[in-house]
Amino acid sequence: MLRVMLNIALLLAALGLVIGNWALLPDRTRPNYEFLPDMAHAPRYNAFAPNPEFADGQTLQLPPPGSIARGSMPLHYGPTPQDALRAGEELHSPVDGNNAQAQERGAVVFATYCAACHGPRATGDGTVTQRGFPSPPSLLLAHALNMKDGQVFHVLTYGQGNMPSYAGQVSRQDRWNVIAYLRTLQNQAPPAAPAPILWPRRKRIKMTASDTAQPVTSSSPAARAPAGAAKVLPAAAQAPAAFRPADPARVREGAKVFSENCAMCHGADATGAGGDGPPSLVSAHAASLDDQELFATISKGRGGMPAWAGQLSEQQRRDVIAHLRTLQGHGGAPLRRAGQDEHEGQKHLQRARENEHSRGGRP
């Protein structure tokens, strides 16, 4: 009985406190009293409000020089082939090449952004290449295998040739993941045999009697030579036709175009990559090609080299040839149009005579 009376008294007291609190509160919109608010209501300044605490009187302050925003690490390279090579020496992948998670993420990014041009296996057979877009080189050949991770990262960041920059679409971490996935594709691919280089066949010039007939005098080497000895061509036929010096301005422009579009595969000095990479453009064989053949190769492509007629103007292609001639030691030769250079006919005539001599006069 005593416990029941006590519970009733406590209940009545609680109801009395609630009713009293409601009845005695003068303004129900006013908050209650706070004790020790822990600086919850400290004075503050808005971002663009004047602030007398700083020397410039502004609340919003510029970051100190050299500050780096979180997640925005700078990349101290430019979009040039030279900086791409430097990035290959200085940048190293933070991703473990054997990390399965990184490879899976790289595969997703590659399928999203890269496979359309490079193909699902990075062989350069993407769907856009079937509709007129120039085919990119295979990433399973020697020129891509020899590229260091930092150089590939530079290409993904700044682009190269027809390939645009993907820095705005692919994060820095995902670029390294793509490189890790690309290395797995390269490791899985069987070693590729060097592709044969199919150079255009030279047209045989039909010789006439006036071309092949050489006057023989008593003082000539042919008259003194015994029967069956090799024929001696005149000095004019033995010496190759001299190259005309090209305009230095055109050579400089050709060097610029070559550096921006050709050096990544052929090398800055046009010596090529060796093996199954592009052939040297300063070899005796390349130097023996005439300008028309070089112009056709640049325009239409050959082997793993795509056509550049859609990317380079006719003048730019001529300038590249002039630059190649300087690298080959000819001092530069402008592109000669058929029938406009008297040396062209002399050179073909000399080659025809040499071919006839090597065949022993047989047709």
LOMARRO-907601 format. One record per residue (C-alpha): residue number from 1; residue in one letter; x, y, z. Coordinates in nm, 3 decimals. Example, Ala and Ser with C-alpha at 12.3 -4.5 7.8 and 13.67 -1.06 7.14 Angstrom:
BEGIN
+-----+-----+---------+---------+---------+
!   n ! res !       X !       Y !       Z !
+-----+-----+---------+---------+---------+
!   1 !   A !   1.230 !  -0.450 !   0.780 !
!   2 !   S !   1.367 !  -0.106 !   0.714 !
+-----+-----+---------+---------+---------+
//
This chain:
BEGIN
+-----+-----+---------+---------+---------+
!   n ! res !       X !       Y !       Z !
+-----+-----+---------+---------+---------+
!   1 !   M !   0.000 !   0.000 !   0.000 !
!   2 !   L !   0.285 !   0.235 !   0.085 !
!   3 !   R !   0.458 !   0.162 !  -0.248 !
!   4 !   V !   0.141 !   0.239 !  -0.443 !
!   5 !   M !   0.096 !   0.571 !  -0.264 !
!   6 !   L !   0.461 !   0.660 !  -0.339 !
!   7 !   N !   0.424 !   0.589 !  -0.711 !
!   8 !   I !   0.108 !   0.798 !  -0.730 !
!   9 !   A !   0.286 !   1.088 !  -0.559 !
!  10 !   L !   0.580 !   1.073 !  -0.804 !
!  11 !   L !   0.341 !   1.065 !  -1.100 !
!  12 !   L !   0.152 !   1.370 !  -0.973 !
!  13 !   A !   0.479 !   1.556 !  -0.915 !
!  14 !   A !   0.596 !   1.484 !  -1.270 !
!  15 !   L !   0.266 !   1.602 !  -1.417 !
!  16 !   G !   0.285 !   1.914 !  -1.204 !
!  17 !   L !   0.634 !   1.995 !  -1.335 !
!  18 !   V !   0.528 !   1.952 !  -1.696 !
!  19 !   I !   0.218 !   2.168 !  -1.651 !
!  20 !   G !   0.414 !   2.429 !  -1.458 !
!  21 !   N !   0.688 !   2.445 !  -1.723 !
!  22 !   W !   0.430 !   2.493 !  -1.997 !
!  23 !   A !   0.229 !   2.752 !  -1.803 !
!  24 !   L !   0.520 !   2.962 !  -1.674 !
!  25 !   L !   0.719 !   2.982 !  -2.008 !
!  26 !   P !   0.655 !   3.340 !  -2.131 !
!  27 !   D !   0.787 !   3.297 !  -2.491 !
!  28 !   R !   0.783 !   2.951 !  -2.643 !
!  29 !   T !   0.998 !   3.065 !  -2.942 !
!  30 !   R !   1.289 !   3.165 !  -2.719 !
!  31 !   P !   1.554 !   2.893 !  -2.663 !
!  32 !   N !   1.643 !   2.779 !  -2.317 !
!  33 !   Y !   1.946 !   2.891 !  -2.127 !
!  34 !   E !   2.288 !   2.739 !  -2.228 !
!  35 !   F !   2.573 !   2.663 !  -1.995 !
!  36 !   L !   2.932 !   2.614 !  -2.131 !
!  37 !   P !   2.848 !   2.628 !  -2.509 !
!  38 !   D !   3.213 !   2.538 !  -2.598 !
!  39 !   M !   3.260 !   2.827 !  -2.844 !
!  40 !   A !   2.967 !   2.708 !  -3.056 !
!  41 !   H !   2.863 !   3.069 !  -3.109 !
!  42 !   A !   3.208 !   3.231 !  -3.154 !
!  43 !   P !   3.217 !   3.544 !  -3.376 !
!  44 !   R !   3.316 !   3.477 !  -3.737 !
!  45 !   Y !   3.360 !   3.655 !  -4.073 !
!  46 !   N !   3.204 !   3.557 !  -4.402 !
!  47 !   A !   3.439 !   3.462 !  -4.686 !
!  48 !   F !   3.407 !   3.791 !  -4.874 !
!  49 !   A !   3.343 !   4.016 !  -4.572 !
!  50 !   P !   3.601 !   4.278 !  -4.465 !
!  51 !   N !   3.834 !   4.157 !  -4.194 !
!  52 !   P !   4.050 !   4.393 !  -3.987 !
!  53 !   E !   4.263 !   4.103 !  -3.860 !
!  54 !   F !   4.457 !   4.075 !  -4.189 !
!  55 !   A !   4.688 !   4.330 !  -4.346 !
!  56 !   D !   4.493 !   4.341 !  -4.676 !
!  57 !   G !   4.159 !   4.370 !  -4.494 !
!  58 !   Q !   4.012 !   4.060 !  -4.661 !
!  59 !   T !   3.881 !   3.745 !  -4.498 !
!  60 !   L !   3.950 !   3.515 !  -4.795 !
!  61 !   Q !   4.327 !   3.479 !  -4.835 !
!  62 !   L !   4.531 !   3.347 !  -5.126 !
!  63 !   P !   4.724 !   3.025 !  -5.061 !
!  64 !   P !   5.097 !   3.064 !  -4.996 !
!  65 !   P !   5.327 !   3.033 !  -5.299 !
!  66 !   G !   5.403 !   2.672 !  -5.381 !
!  67 !   S !   5.085 !   2.536 !  -5.227 !
!  68 !   I !   4.943 !   2.225 !  -5.398 !
!  69 !   A !   4.571 !   2.151 !  -5.388 !
!  70 !   R !   4.486 !   1.808 !  -5.258 !
!  71 !   G !   4.450 !   1.562 !  -5.546 !
!  72 !   S !   4.602 !   1.806 !  -5.800 !
!  73 !   M !   4.970 !   1.721 !  -5.813 !
!  74 !   P !   5.146 !   1.924 !  -6.083 !
!  75 !   L !   5.322 !   1.766 !  -6.379 !
!  76 !   H !   5.628 !   1.965 !  -6.481 !
!  77 !   Y !   5.641 !   1.861 !  -6.846 !
!  78 !   G !   5.533 !   2.010 !  -7.174 !
!  79 !   P !   5.357 !   1.842 !  -7.469 !
!  80 !   T !   5.679 !   1.781 !  -7.665 !
!  81 !   P !   5.859 !   1.462 !  -7.772 !
!  82 !   Q !   6.164 !   1.573 !  -7.574 !
!  83 !   D !   5.962 !   1.605 !  -7.254 !
!  84 !   A !   5.800 !   1.267 !  -7.327 !
!  85 !   L !   6.146 !   1.107 !  -7.328 !
!  86 !   R !   6.240 !   1.297 !  -7.014 !
!  87 !   A !   5.922 !   1.178 !  -6.842 !
!  88 !   G !   6.022 !   0.822 !  -6.931 !
!  89 !   E !   6.345 !   0.867 !  -6.739 !
!  90 !   E !   6.204 !   1.057 !  -6.440 !
!  91 !   L !   5.851 !   0.924 !  -6.380 !
!  92 !   H !   5.799 !   0.580 !  -6.231 !
!  93 !   S !   5.469 !   0.401 !  -6.188 !
!  94 !   P !   5.339 !   0.391 !  -5.830 !
!  95 !   V !   5.127 !   0.088 !  -5.925 !
!  96 !   D !   5.259 !  -0.262 !  -5.877 !
!  97 !   G !   5.244 !  -0.435 !  -6.214 !
!  98 !   N !   5.127 !  -0.757 !  -6.047 !
!  99 !   N !   4.840 !  -0.589 !  -5.861 !
! 100 !   A !   4.528 !  -0.769 !  -5.986 !
! 101 !   Q !   4.297 !  -0.492 !  -5.867 !
! 102 !   A !   4.493 !  -0.228 !  -6.058 !
! 103 !   Q !   4.491 !  -0.444 !  -6.371 !
! 104 !   E !   4.115 !  -0.494 !  -6.350 !
! 105 !   R !   4.057 !  -0.123 !  -6.310 !
! 106 !   G !   4.296 !  -0.054 !  -6.598 !
! 107 !   A !   4.106 !  -0.299 !  -6.817 !
! 108 !   V !   3.781 !  -0.111 !  -6.750 !
! 109 !   V !   3.937 !   0.225 !  -6.832 !
! 110 !   F !   4.107 !   0.085 !  -7.143 !
! 111 !   A !   3.779 !  -0.060 !  -7.272 !
! 112 !   T !   3.604 !   0.273 !  -7.208 !
! 113 !   Y !   3.852 !   0.520 !  -7.357 !
! 114 !   C !   4.118 !   0.333 !  -7.558 !
! 115 !   A !   3.967 !   0.027 !  -7.728 !
! 116 !   A !   3.767 !   0.235 !  -7.979 !
! 117 !   C !   4.091 !   0.321 !  -8.160 !
! 118 !   H !   4.351 !   0.074 !  -8.033 !
! 119 !   G !   4.121 !  -0.230 !  -8.032 !
! 120 !   P !   4.039 !  -0.464 !  -7.743 !
! 121 !   R !   4.386 !  -0.626 !  -7.762 !
! 122 !   A !   4.578 !  -0.302 !  -7.836 !
! 123 !   T !   4.663 !  -0.415 !  -8.189 !
! 124 !   G !   4.534 !  -0.095 !  -8.356 !
! 125 !   D !   4.215 !  -0.243 !  -8.502 !
! 126 !   G !   3.950 !  -0.044 !  -8.316 !
! 127 !   T !   3.605 !   0.015 !  -8.459 !
! 128 !   V !   3.674 !   0.377 !  -8.561 !
! 129 !   T !   3.958 !   0.262 !  -8.787 !
! 130 !   Q !   3.702 !   0.071 !  -8.993 !
! 131 !   R !   3.529 !   0.398 !  -9.077 !
! 132 !   G !   3.810 !   0.609 !  -9.212 !
! 133 !   F !   3.998 !   0.711 !  -8.898 !
! 134 !   P !   4.377 !   0.652 !  -8.928 !
! 135 !   S !   4.483 !   0.329 !  -8.760 !
! 136 !   P !   4.708 !   0.380 !  -8.457 !
! 137 !   P !   5.022 !   0.164 !  -8.437 !
! 138 !   S !   5.001 !  -0.163 !  -8.250 !
! 139 !   L !   5.095 !  -0.134 !  -7.885 !
! 140 !   L !   5.238 !  -0.486 !  -7.892 !
! 141 !   L !   5.532 !  -0.402 !  -8.121 !
! 142 !   A !   5.885 !  -0.307 !  -8.024 !
! 143 !   H !   5.836 !   0.070 !  -8.032 !
! 144 !   A !   5.566 !   0.043 !  -7.762 !
! 145 !   L !   5.746 !  -0.229 !  -7.566 !
! 146 !   N !   6.054 !  -0.008 !  -7.545 !
! 147 !   M !   5.860 !   0.292 !  -7.415 !
! 148 !   K !   5.902 !   0.336 !  -7.042 !
! 149 !   D !   5.603 !   0.379 !  -6.812 !
! 150 !   G !   5.669 !   0.749 !  -6.765 !
! 151 !   Q !   5.671 !   0.809 !  -7.140 !
! 152 !   V !   5.341 !   0.624 !  -7.183 !
! 153 !   F !   5.198 !   0.831 !  -6.897 !
! 154 !   H !   5.310 !   1.147 !  -7.080 !
! 155 !   V !   5.133 !   1.032 !  -7.399 !
! 156 !   L !   4.812 !   0.963 !  -7.206 !
! 157 !   T !   4.837 !   1.304 !  -7.041 !
! 158 !   Y !   4.926 !   1.525 !  -7.338 !
! 159 !   G !   4.833 !   1.313 !  -7.639 !
! 160 !   Q !   5.045 !   1.236 !  -7.944 !
! 161 !   G !   4.979 !   1.275 !  -8.317 !
! 162 !   N !   4.609 !   1.200 !  -8.378 !
! 163 !   M !   4.558 !   1.091 !  -8.017 !
! 164 !   P !   4.416 !   1.367 !  -7.794 !
! 165 !   S !   4.494 !   1.427 !  -7.430 !
! 166 !   Y !   4.302 !   1.217 !  -7.180 !
! 167 !   A !   4.405 !   1.410 !  -6.870 !
! 168 !   G !   4.053 !   1.552 !  -6.840 !
! 169 !   Q !   3.878 !   1.216 !  -6.873 !
! 170 !   V !   4.114 !   0.976 !  -6.696 !
! 171 !   S !   4.247 !   1.050 !  -6.348 !
! 172 !   R !   4.617 !   1.027 !  -6.271 !
! 173 !   Q !   4.572 !   0.701 !  -6.081 !
! 174 !   D !   4.368 !   0.545 !  -6.361 !
! 175 !   R !   4.635 !   0.638 !  -6.614 !
! 176 !   W !   4.886 !   0.433 !  -6.416 !
! 177 !   N !   4.627 !   0.153 !  -6.395 !
! 178 !   V !   4.589 !   0.155 !  -6.774 !
! 179 !   I !   4.965 !   0.127 !  -6.811 !
! 180 !   A !   4.966 !  -0.174 !  -6.575 !
! 181 !   Y !   4.694 !  -0.339 !  -6.787 !
! 182 !   L !   4.879 !  -0.257 !  -7.109 !
! 183 !   R !   5.191 !  -0.430 !  -6.976 !
! 184 !   T !   4.987 !  -0.745 !  -6.913 !
! 185 !   L !   4.865 !  -0.740 !  -7.275 !
! 186 !   Q !   5.221 !  -0.698 !  -7.396 !
! 187 !   N !   5.346 !  -0.980 !  -7.176 !
! 188 !   Q !   5.071 !  -1.214 !  -7.296 !
! 189 !   A !   5.125 !  -1.140 !  -7.666 !
! 190 !   P !   5.361 !  -1.373 !  -7.853 !
! 191 !   P !   5.678 !  -1.209 !  -7.987 !
! 192 !   A !   5.600 !  -1.056 !  -8.322 !
! 193 !   A !   5.822 !  -1.137 !  -8.616 !
! 194 !   P !   5.968 !  -0.836 !  -8.796 !
! 195 !   A !   5.729 !  -0.728 !  -9.068 !
! 196 !   P !   5.883 !  -0.728 !  -9.417 !
! 197 !   I !   5.938 !  -0.382 !  -9.560 !
! 198 !   L !   5.784 !  -0.368 !  -9.905 !
! 199 !   W !   5.958 !  -0.089 ! -10.088 !
! 200 !   P !   5.806 !   0.021 ! -10.420 !
! 201 !   R !   5.961 !  -0.136 ! -10.726 !
! 202 !   R !   6.144 !   0.104 ! -10.949 !
! 203 !   K !   6.021 !   0.148 ! -11.300 !
! 204 !   R !   6.259 !   0.018 ! -11.562 !
! 205 !   I !   6.356 !   0.278 ! -11.819 !
! 206 !   K !   6.365 !   0.155 ! -12.175 !
! 207 !   M !   6.701 !   0.236 ! -12.324 !
! 208 !   T !   6.736 !   0.360 ! -12.677 !
! 209 !   A !   7.024 !   0.313 ! -12.911 !
! 210 !   S !   7.136 !   0.671 ! -12.859 !
! 211 !   D !   7.135 !   0.620 ! -12.481 !
! 212 !   T !   7.340 !   0.299 ! -12.476 !
! 213 !   A !   7.579 !   0.378 ! -12.758 !
! 214 !   Q !   7.903 !   0.518 ! -12.622 !
! 215 !   P !   8.178 !   0.637 ! -12.857 !
! 216 !   V !   8.499 !   0.440 ! -12.807 !
! 217 !   T !   8.828 !   0.608 ! -12.891 !
! 218 !   S !   9.181 !   0.481 ! -12.877 !
! 219 !   S !   9.240 !   0.675 ! -12.556 !
! 220 !   S !   8.928 !   0.558 ! -12.378 !
! 221 !   P !   8.942 !   0.287 ! -12.104 !
! 222 !   A !   8.698 !   0.070 ! -12.301 !
! 223 !   A !   8.933 !   0.062 ! -12.600 !
! 224 !   R !   9.228 !  -0.046 ! -12.386 !
! 225 !   A !   9.031 !  -0.306 ! -12.185 !
! 226 !   P !   9.070 !  -0.672 ! -12.287 !
! 227 !   A !   8.779 !  -0.870 ! -12.421 !
! 228 !   G !   8.530 !  -0.975 ! -12.155 !
! 229 !   A !   8.636 !  -0.699 ! -11.913 !
! 230 !   A !   8.375 !  -0.492 ! -11.740 !
! 231 !   K !   8.255 !  -0.187 ! -11.920 !
! 232 !   V !   8.358 !   0.151 ! -11.779 !
! 233 !   L !   8.089 !   0.411 ! -11.768 !
! 234 !   P !   8.175 !   0.774 ! -11.832 !
! 235 !   A !   8.235 !   0.994 ! -11.528 !
! 236 !   A !   7.907 !   1.178 ! -11.578 !
! 237 !   A !   7.719 !   0.847 ! -11.545 !
! 238 !   Q !   7.925 !   0.727 ! -11.248 !
! 239 !   A !   7.868 !   1.032 ! -11.026 !
! 240 !   P !   7.521 !   1.070 ! -10.875 !
! 241 !   A !   7.327 !   1.379 ! -10.957 !
! 242 !   A !   7.393 !   1.660 ! -10.712 !
! 243 !   F !   7.116 !   1.765 ! -10.479 !
! 244 !   R !   7.004 !   2.123 ! -10.492 !
! 245 !   P !   7.027 !   2.297 ! -10.153 !
! 246 !   A !   6.685 !   2.349 !  -9.999 !
! 247 !   D !   6.556 !   2.671 !  -9.851 !
! 248 !   P !   6.681 !   2.680 !  -9.488 !
! 249 !   A !   6.341 !   2.807 !  -9.375 !
! 250 !   R !   6.175 !   2.501 !  -9.529 !
! 251 !   V !   6.430 !   2.271 !  -9.366 !
! 252 !   R !   6.360 !   2.428 !  -9.027 !
! 253 !   E !   5.986 !   2.389 !  -9.077 !
! 254 !   G !   6.039 !   2.027 !  -9.181 !
! 255 !   A !   6.244 !   1.963 !  -8.867 !
! 256 !   K !   5.958 !   2.100 !  -8.658 !
! 257 !   V !   5.696 !   1.884 !  -8.832 !
! 258 !   F !   5.922 !   1.578 !  -8.806 !
! 259 !   S !   5.977 !   1.636 !  -8.432 !
! 260 !   E !   5.606 !   1.671 !  -8.362 !
! 261 !   N !   5.478 !   1.382 !  -8.576 !
! 262 !   C !   5.758 !   1.143 !  -8.677 !
! 263 !   A !   6.028 !   1.144 !  -8.410 !
! 264 !   M !   5.823 !   0.942 !  -8.162 !
! 265 !   C !   5.860 !   0.633 !  -8.385 !
! 266 !   H !   6.159 !   0.711 !  -8.607 !
! 267 !   G !   6.366 !   0.883 !  -8.337 !
! 268 !   A !   6.487 !   1.243 !  -8.323 !
! 269 !   D !   6.777 !   1.157 !  -8.557 !
! 270 !   A !   6.560 !   0.936 !  -8.787 !
! 271 !   T !   6.766 !   0.626 !  -8.708 !
! 272 !   G !   6.457 !   0.417 !  -8.623 !
! 273 !   A !   6.410 !   0.175 !  -8.337 !
! 274 !   G !   6.579 !  -0.130 !  -8.489 !
! 275 !   G !   6.438 !  -0.482 !  -8.478 !
! 276 !   D !   6.077 !  -0.477 !  -8.589 !
! 277 !   G !   6.053 !  -0.103 !  -8.546 !
! 278 !   P !   6.064 !   0.149 !  -8.831 !
! 279 !   P !   6.374 !   0.132 !  -9.056 !
! 280 !   S !   6.645 !   0.395 !  -9.040 !
! 281 !   L !   6.580 !   0.693 !  -9.264 !
! 282 !   V !   6.948 !   0.787 !  -9.282 !
! 283 !   S !   7.068 !   0.452 !  -9.418 !
! 284 !   A !   7.211 !   0.413 !  -9.767 !
! 285 !   H !   6.891 !   0.243 !  -9.879 !
! 286 !   A !   6.669 !   0.528 !  -9.758 !
! 287 !   A !   6.904 !   0.787 !  -9.907 !
! 288 !   S !   6.880 !   0.612 ! -10.244 !
! 289 !   L !   6.503 !   0.663 ! -10.260 !
! 290 !   D !   6.398 !   0.961 ! -10.466 !
! 291 !   D !   6.171 !   1.233 ! -10.336 !
! 292 !   Q !   5.865 !   1.101 ! -10.518 !
! 293 !   E !   5.892 !   0.766 ! -10.340 !
! 294 !   L !   5.936 !   0.931 ! -10.000 !
! 295 !   F !   5.643 !   1.161 ! -10.070 !
! 296 !   A !   5.421 !   0.864 ! -10.163 !
! 297 !   T !   5.525 !   0.676 !  -9.849 !
! 298 !   I !   5.442 !   0.970 !  -9.623 !
! 299 !   S !   5.112 !   1.031 !  -9.799 !
! 300 !   K !   4.981 !   0.673 !  -9.825 !
! 301 !   G !   5.173 !   0.494 !  -9.549 !
! 302 !   R !   5.348 !   0.159 !  -9.562 !
! 303 !   G !   5.356 !  -0.146 !  -9.332 !
! 304 !   G !   5.283 !  -0.034 !  -8.978 !
! 305 !   M !   5.310 !   0.335 !  -9.072 !
! 306 !   P !   4.972 !   0.504 !  -9.129 !
! 307 !   A !   4.897 !   0.752 !  -9.404 !
! 308 !   W !   4.972 !   1.114 !  -9.317 !
! 309 !   A !   4.803 !   1.283 !  -9.612 !
! 310 !   G !   4.507 !   1.375 !  -9.391 !
! 311 !   Q !   4.722 !   1.522 !  -9.113 !
! 312 !   L !   5.003 !   1.697 !  -9.301 !
! 313 !   S !   4.963 !   1.939 !  -9.586 !
! 314 !   E !   5.150 !   1.885 !  -9.911 !
! 315 !   Q !   5.397 !   2.159 !  -9.821 !
! 316 !   Q !   5.460 !   2.004 !  -9.478 !
! 317 !   R !   5.534 !   1.668 !  -9.639 !
! 318 !   R !   5.780 !   1.836 !  -9.875 !
! 319 !   D !   5.942 !   2.012 !  -9.579 !
! 320 !   V !   5.985 !   1.681 !  -9.396 !
! 321 !   I !   6.163 !   1.538 !  -9.701 !
! 322 !   A !   6.393 !   1.842 !  -9.711 !
! 323 !   H !   6.475 !   1.785 !  -9.344 !
! 324 !   L !   6.545 !   1.415 !  -9.410 !
! 325 !   R !   6.787 !   1.509 !  -9.685 !
! 326 !   T !   6.985 !   1.721 !  -9.440 !
! 327 !   L !   6.998 !   1.428 !  -9.197 !
! 328 !   Q !   7.115 !   1.202 !  -9.479 !
! 329 !   G !   7.401 !   1.442 !  -9.550 !
! 330 !   H !   7.271 !   1.576 !  -9.879 !
! 331 !   G !   7.235 !   1.928 !  -9.755 !
! 332 !   G !   6.862 !   1.925 !  -9.819 !
! 333 !   A !   6.672 !   1.866 ! -10.141 !
! 334 !   P !   6.329 !   2.011 ! -10.220 !
! 335 !   L !   6.062 !   1.779 ! -10.350 !
! 336 !   R !   6.115 !   1.744 ! -10.724 !
! 337 !   R !   5.817 !   1.699 ! -10.949 !
! 338 !   A !   5.850 !   1.452 ! -11.233 !
! 339 !   G !   5.982 !   1.615 ! -11.551 !
! 340 !   Q !   6.091 !   1.939 ! -11.379 !
! 341 !   D !   6.445 !   1.847 ! -11.271 !
! 342 !   E !   6.710 !   1.758 ! -11.529 !
! 343 !   H !   6.905 !   1.562 ! -11.267 !
! 344 !   E !   6.613 !   1.321 ! -11.225 !
! 345 !   G !   6.651 !   1.192 ! -11.579 !
! 346 !   Q !   7.029 !   1.162 ! -11.542 !
! 347 !   K !   6.990 !   0.963 ! -11.221 !
! 348 !   H !   6.741 !   0.717 ! -11.375 !
! 349 !   L !   6.963 !   0.686 ! -11.680 !
! 350 !   Q !   7.263 !   0.600 ! -11.464 !
! 351 !   R !   7.062 !   0.337 ! -11.270 !
! 352 !   A !   6.941 !   0.179 ! -11.591 !
! 353 !   R !   7.295 !   0.160 ! -11.726 !
! 354 !   E !   7.421 !   0.006 ! -11.404 !
! 355 !   N !   7.140 !  -0.253 ! -11.413 !
! 356 !   E !   7.224 !  -0.336 ! -11.772 !
! 357 !   H !   7.591 !  -0.368 ! -11.682 !
! 358 !   S !   7.515 !  -0.601 ! -11.390 !
! 359 !   R !   7.311 !  -0.827 ! -11.620 !
! 360 !   G !   7.601 !  -0.846 ! -11.865 !
! 361 !   G !   7.404 !  -0.672 ! -12.134 !
! 362 !   R !   7.116 !  -0.920 ! -12.117 !
! 363 !   P !   6.764 !  -0.765 ! -12.143 !
+-----+-----+---------+---------+---------+
//
